[in-house]
Every structure is written in structure tokens, then in C-alpha cells.
């Protein structure tokens, strides 16, 4: 019985590291760039479709019109709430983890896998509209 539990634990860890962790890491890297106002680096992380339709300056303008992004100091990417579907993923991100008011600060960051890399690819700076 212990052997079965160990095997299941190892399989779970492997799945987490190979499937879940890459989009979570991509989300963290992208949000680090936005927090640091490094729009060139953040733009380079976006999917091809987003890069074809905008520029680093456009990304900066979008961030400046979204108060929760413009004032981004801390964030929390939820590694336990990742929805994978082939080469697309949705990751829940709390953009204000110290928020104790009733304001919802959890948003969905959409990512796609292009050429082996996970890239933000949503309607508003990588995020789902809505």
C-alpha cells in the first residue's frame, strides 16, 4: 500500500512540474515585468497574435488604463488553480493579495503555448476581459 502511495505522489509531482509549473512560471515572469514597468520585456513575452496587433507602448497604455495593473506592487499566481487545455491555459492571478475589502482582485491570465513557450495571450494585456 505504501508503494502505491509513493508512486501516486511521484506521478503527481511529475505532472505538476511538467504541466502546471511552466504556465505558472510564465505568468510570474510576465507580471514581474509589468510590476517593474519593463514593457519591452513584458511585450516580448506576449503571444505572436498580441505582438502583431500592438507594441510595447500600446501595452504600457493598456496597463495605465487598468488601475489594478497600474498600481501593481504584489501579486499571487495560484499554482493550484490552473486550467490546462492542450496548448492553452488559464491561470488565476490575485493582483492585490493584501486586499481585504469586498473588491475582487482575482483575474484570469490566459496563456498559449507557442514554440514550446507559454505566453500571455488574452484580450486585455493577456487577461480575460470581463
C-alpha positions as a LaTeX table, in Angstrom:
\begin{tabular}{lrrr}
\hline
Residue & $x$ (\AA) & $y$ (\AA) & $z$ (\AA) \\
\hline
Unk1 & 0.00 & 0.00 & 0.00 \\
Unk2 & 2.81 & 2.42 & 0.87 \\
Unk3 & 4.41 & 1.71 & $-2.52$ \\
Unk4 & 1.20 & 2.73 & $-4.32$ \\
Unk5 & 1.04 & 5.97 & $-2.32$ \\
Unk6 & 4.67 & 6.76 & $-3.15$ \\
Unk7 & 4.08 & 6.08 & $-6.85$ \\
Unk8 & 0.99 & 8.31 & $-6.89$ \\
Unk9 & 2.90 & 11.06 & $-5.10$ \\
Unk10 & 5.78 & 10.88 & $-7.57$ \\
Unk11 & 3.37 & 10.91 & $-10.54$ \\
Unk12 & 1.60 & 13.93 & $-9.05$ \\
Unk13 & 4.86 & 15.80 & $-8.61$ \\
Unk14 & 5.98 & 14.98 & $-12.16$ \\
Unk15 & 2.67 & 16.18 & $-13.62$ \\
Unk16 & 2.87 & 19.37 & $-11.57$ \\
Unk17 & 6.45 & 20.13 & $-12.64$ \\
Unk18 & 5.96 & 19.26 & $-16.32$ \\
Unk19 & 2.42 & 20.53 & $-16.93$ \\
Unk20 & 1.36 & 23.07 & $-14.31$ \\
Unk21 & 4.58 & 24.83 & $-13.37$ \\
Unk22 & 5.56 & 26.14 & $-16.86$ \\
Unk23 & 2.46 & 28.34 & $-17.37$ \\
Unk24 & 2.67 & 29.46 & $-13.73$ \\
Unk25 & 6.30 & 30.47 & $-14.22$ \\
Unk26 & 5.42 & 32.29 & $-17.45$ \\
Unk27 & 2.68 & 34.20 & $-15.63$ \\
Unk28 & 5.05 & 35.15 & $-12.81$ \\
Unk29 & 7.75 & 36.33 & $-15.25$ \\
Unk30 & 5.26 & 38.44 & $-17.22$ \\
Unk31 & 3.79 & 40.00 & $-14.09$ \\
Unk32 & 7.28 & 40.71 & $-12.74$ \\
Unk33 & 7.96 & 42.69 & $-15.92$ \\
Unk34 & 4.68 & 44.61 & $-15.62$ \\
Unk35 & 5.34 & 45.37 & $-11.95$ \\
Unk36 & 8.83 & 46.61 & $-12.85$ \\
Unk37 & 7.33 & 48.66 & $-15.72$ \\
Unk38 & 9.61 & 46.86 & $-18.16$ \\
Unk39 & 7.14 & 46.97 & $-21.02$ \\
Unk40 & 9.68 & 45.91 & $-23.64$ \\
Unk41 & 10.36 & 42.65 & $-21.75$ \\
Unk42 & 6.66 & 42.12 & $-20.98$ \\
Unk43 & 5.79 & 42.69 & $-24.64$ \\
Unk44 & 8.38 & 40.11 & $-25.73$ \\
Unk45 & 6.61 & 37.55 & $-23.53$ \\
Unk46 & 3.22 & 38.06 & $-25.22$ \\
Unk47 & 1.92 & 35.62 & $-27.82$ \\
Unk48 & 2.55 & 36.23 & $-31.50$ \\
Unk49 & $-1.01$ & 37.45 & $-32.14$ \\
Unk50 & $-0.69$ & 40.08 & $-29.39$ \\
Unk51 & 2.71 & 41.19 & $-30.67$ \\
Unk52 & 1.37 & 41.51 & $-34.22$ \\
Unk53 & $-1.50$ & 43.73 & $-33.06$ \\
Unk54 & 0.33 & 46.08 & $-30.69$ \\
Unk55 & 3.65 & 47.41 & $-29.39$ \\
Unk56 & 5.40 & 47.87 & $-26.04$ \\
Unk57 & 3.97 & 51.41 & $-25.96$ \\
Unk58 & 0.46 & 50.08 & $-26.56$ \\
Unk59 & 0.93 & 47.59 & $-23.71$ \\
Unk60 & 2.07 & 50.42 & $-21.46$ \\
Unk61 & $-1.03$ & 52.42 & $-22.40$ \\
Unk62 & $-3.30$ & 49.48 & $-21.60$ \\
Unk63 & $-1.64$ & 49.00 & $-18.21$ \\
Unk64 & $-2.04$ & 52.71 & $-17.44$ \\
Unk65 & $-5.81$ & 52.48 & $-18.04$ \\
Unk66 & $-6.24$ & 49.48 & $-15.73$ \\
Unk67 & $-5.87$ & 50.69 & $-12.11$ \\
Unk68 & $-5.21$ & 47.21 & $-10.73$ \\
Unk69 & $-2.31$ & 46.80 & $-13.20$ \\
Unk70 & $-1.01$ & 50.34 & $-12.99$ \\
Unk71 & $-0.63$ & 50.09 & $-9.20$ \\
Unk72 & 0.76 & 46.55 & $-9.29$ \\
Unk73 & 3.10 & 46.04 & $-6.34$ \\
Unk74 & 2.36 & 42.48 & $-5.33$ \\
Unk75 & 0.58 & 39.60 & $-6.98$ \\
Unk76 & $-0.11$ & 35.95 & $-6.35$ \\
Unk77 & $-0.30$ & 33.42 & $-9.17$ \\
Unk78 & $-2.42$ & 30.49 & $-7.98$ \\
Unk79 & $-0.50$ & 27.34 & $-8.94$ \\
Unk80 & $-3.41$ & 25.24 & $-7.69$ \\
Unk81 & $-5.98$ & 26.85 & $-9.97$ \\
Unk82 & $-4.57$ & 26.36 & $-13.46$ \\
Unk83 & $-6.92$ & 25.23 & $-16.22$ \\
Unk84 & $-4.93$ & 23.43 & $-18.94$ \\
Unk85 & $-6.45$ & 22.53 & $-22.28$ \\
Unk86 & $-3.79$ & 21.34 & $-24.71$ \\
Unk87 & $-1.73$ & 24.36 & $-25.72$ \\
Unk88 & $-3.83$ & 26.88 & $-23.80$ \\
Unk89 & $-4.03$ & 27.62 & $-20.10$ \\
Unk90 & $-5.90$ & 29.91 & $-17.78$ \\
Unk91 & $-4.24$ & 30.93 & $-14.54$ \\
Unk92 & $-5.92$ & 32.74 & $-11.66$ \\
Unk93 & $-3.92$ & 35.76 & $-10.52$ \\
Unk94 & $-4.63$ & 37.84 & $-7.44$ \\
Unk95 & $-3.36$ & 41.30 & $-8.35$ \\
Unk96 & $-3.89$ & 42.64 & $-4.84$ \\
Unk97 & $-3.24$ & 39.77 & $-2.40$ \\
Unk98 & $-3.35$ & 42.09 & 0.62 \\
Unk99 & $-6.81$ & 43.29 & $-0.34$ \\
Unk100 & $-9.28$ & 42.58 & 2.44 \\
Unk101 & $-12.14$ & 44.64 & 1.04 \\
Unk102 & $-15.00$ & 43.28 & $-0.99$ \\
Unk103 & $-13.32$ & 44.34 & $-4.24$ \\
Unk104 & $-12.47$ & 41.35 & $-6.41$ \\
Unk105 & $-8.78$ & 41.36 & $-7.27$ \\
Unk106 & $-8.58$ & 37.87 & $-8.83$ \\
Unk107 & $-8.31$ & 37.87 & $-12.61$ \\
Unk108 & $-7.70$ & 35.20 & $-15.23$ \\
Unk109 & $-4.48$ & 35.38 & $-17.23$ \\
Unk110 & $-4.77$ & 33.49 & $-20.50$ \\
Unk111 & $-1.69$ & 31.80 & $-21.96$ \\
Unk112 & $-0.93$ & 29.84 & $-25.10$ \\
Unk113 & 1.98 & 27.55 & $-25.81$ \\
Unk114 & 3.96 & 28.71 & $-28.85$ \\
Unk115 & 7.17 & 27.00 & $-29.93$ \\
Unk116 & 7.41 & 25.33 & $-26.52$ \\
Unk117 & 7.00 & 28.55 & $-24.51$ \\
Unk118 & 3.94 & 29.66 & $-22.55$ \\
Unk119 & 2.91 & 33.22 & $-23.47$ \\
Unk120 & 0.18 & 35.55 & $-22.19$ \\
Unk121 & $-2.50$ & 35.94 & $-24.84$ \\
Unk122 & $-5.71$ & 37.49 & $-23.54$ \\
Unk123 & $-7.88$ & 40.41 & $-24.53$ \\
Unk124 & $-6.52$ & 42.99 & $-22.06$ \\
Unk125 & $-2.73$ & 42.77 & $-21.58$ \\
Unk126 & $-3.02$ & 38.99 & $-21.51$ \\
Unk127 & $-6.02$ & 38.94 & $-19.18$ \\
Unk128 & $-9.52$ & 37.74 & $-19.90$ \\
Unk129 & $-11.98$ & 40.58 & $-20.44$ \\
Unk130 & $-14.87$ & 40.69 & $-18.18$ \\
\hline
\end{tabular}
